Amino acid sequence: MILIKSGRVIDPESGRDEKLDILVDGEIIKGIGKNIEAESADEVIDAQGLVVSPGLIDVHVHFRDPGFTYKEDILSGSKASARGGFTTVVCMANTKPPVDNKETLEYILKKSGGAPVNILQTAAITMGLKGTELVDMEKLREYGAAGFTDDGFAIMDSGIVLKAMRIAEKLNVPLSFHEEDVGLIGVPGINEGKISARLGIKGAPNAAEDVMVARDCVLALKTGARVNIQHVSSGRSVDIIRQSKKKGARIFAEATPHHFTLTEDAVLKYGANAKMNPPLRTEEDRLRIIEGLKDGTIDIIATDHAPHSLEEKTQNIKKAPSGIVGLETALALGITYLVKHNYLTLEKLLEKMTVNPSRLYNMDSGRIREGLKADLLMFNPDESWIVDKFDSKSANSPFKGWELFGKVKYTICNGKVIYRDK
């Protein structure tokens, strides 16, 4: 039994924001109130000066297991999640082999059972992530797939996408889409603009994202499917999503901390550690993403945690793979660059990192309520710290050396303390 005393409890779903105690008994929240006494508690945590929120939920991570475990594996990714305040993560399907079959899915789910955080696994939409043949969505759902995505690859065949949406709508699961038309891209991971011109390469223009977002918004309207537009990077895409939502589309949209924090200029300073798909874009795009976060067009903050080895990231920027690690810096980047800059309240930031991701996947988590599982986070929003090391196997981040606000102090998952700040 754990008694959390005198924390500022913020529960975005109910709107609760007050100083309270929380009693955790086994895996469950047993009590929420003032002046709770529990002489039999195994641990009493003094949360004075800390925010107590639901454990964070990340609907977009790459744990590289199976196939690329030198970059990350399920257990190391879970450790990074716990340090970042995440109690639930949703893994993408672009492993090796990809999650387009029962055996790979069952391997991941079995290994995830020993992880300290809750892990949901998506399956691929198409066989081999090739975009030409649908997987058996009904069977993979039956075997435990939480949703479907070809993340890392855009599905160019609109007929395939339409069929997938119709099946997903019947199964009541989300489809998540990586939105980049490869036919419009030269070198992926770098915006087509002043920086790509300076480097003498053809990059990835906004239009490569915009045309795919527009197509999938139209098909979402047609089918009624629950669709998640992943890692939005283009201001025009924000506009398209906003209008589609107004027309009634069941669309969720993600923004990553790197897309609301950095611009294409970061490529010159951080090299391949600022290379990701879709790329960092202009200051105008960054500000329009923030506007989308402010007005609710973008519902979710997700990390797209994408570990790579040092050897891979120190290659020539044209050859280096895209992606950065993000689990351990996400909350602090949100506090530092959204809350401290008065773009979002702390409650709104947490809403996009807890209950909204939960709604996308129909979870019970992301809430603080008696009788629910005790997935909780305690953090100090005003404590500063320097990004200097990672619990992930990889450290490919442009944020190394940055001073950020918002320090995770305790992460509790299923009633157990899985991380405590030393």
GINORUR-V498354 format. One record per pair of residues at least 4 apart in sequence whose C-alpha atoms are under 6 Angstrom apart, sorted by the first residue. I is the first residue (numbers start at 1). GAP is how many residues later the second one is. Records with the same first field share a line. If there is no record, write none. Layout:
I->GAP  GAP
This chain:
1->23  24  40  41
2->21  22  39  40  41  42
3->19  20  41
4->17  18  40  41
5->16  41  42
6->13  14  15  41  42
7->12  13  40  41  43  44  45
8->10  11  43  44
9->8  9  10  42  43  44
10->6  7  43
11->4  5  42  357
12->335  339
20->13  14
21->11  12  13
22->9  10
23->7  8
24->4  5  6
25->5
26->389
27->346  347  387  388
28->343  344  345  346
29->341  342  343  345
30->340
31->339
50->329  330
51->327  328
52->325  326
53->323  324
54->312  313  314  322  323
55->31  32  320  321  322
56->29  30  31  297  298
57->29  31  32  296  297
58->31  244
59->30  31
60->30  242  244
61->30  243  244
62->29  30  243  244
63->9  10  11  14
64->4  5  8  9  31
65->4  8
66->29  30
67->29
69->4
71->236  237  238  322  323
72->321
73->4
75->40
76->316
77->315
78->39
80->311  312
81->5  246
82->4  337
83->336
84->243  244
85->292  326
87->30  31  326
88->29  30  31
89->30
90->29  30  31
91->30
92->30
93->5  6  29  30  31
94->4
99->5  6  24  25
100->23  24  27
106->4
108->4
121->24  25
122->23  24  25  26
123->22  25
124->24  25  26
125->9  10  23  24  25
126->5  7  8  9
127->6  7  8
129->21
131->24
137->4
140->5
141->4
147->26  27
148->27
149->26  27
151->27
154->24  25  26
165->4  60
166->57
168->4  5
169->56
174->52  53
175->52
176->51  52  53
177->52  53
178->52
179->30  33
180->28  29
181->27
184->24
185->19
186->16  17
187->15  16
188->16
189->86  87  88  89  90  133
190->13  14  89
191->12  13  14  88  90
192->4  11  12  13
196->5  7
197->4
206->28
207->4
210->27
216->4
220->4  5  29
221->28
226->24
227->24
228->23  24  25
229->24
230->24
231->23  24  25
232->23
234->51
235->50  53
242->55
244->5
245->4
253->45  46
254->44  46  47  48
255->46
256->45  46  47
257->4
258->4
259->21
260->26
263->17  18  19  20
264->16  17  18
266->4  8
267->4  7
270->4  128
272->41  45
273->123  124  125
275->47
276->46  47
277->45
292->4  5  6
293->5
299->53
300->52
301->51  52
303->23
305->20  21
306->17  18  19
307->17  18  87
308->86
309->85
312->8
313->7
315->5
324->72  73
325->71  72
326->4
332->4  72  73  74
333->4
334->4
335->4  5
336->4  69
337->4
338->5  6
339->4  5  6  7
344->4
350->4
351->4  5
352->4
354->12
355->11
358->4  5  8
373->41
374->40  41
375->37  38  39
376->36
377->33  34
378->31  32
379->28  29  30
380->26  27
381->25
382->23  24
383->22  23  24
384->20  21
385->18  19
386->15  16  17
387->13  14  15
388->12  13
409->11  12
410->9  10
411->6  7  8
412->4  5  6
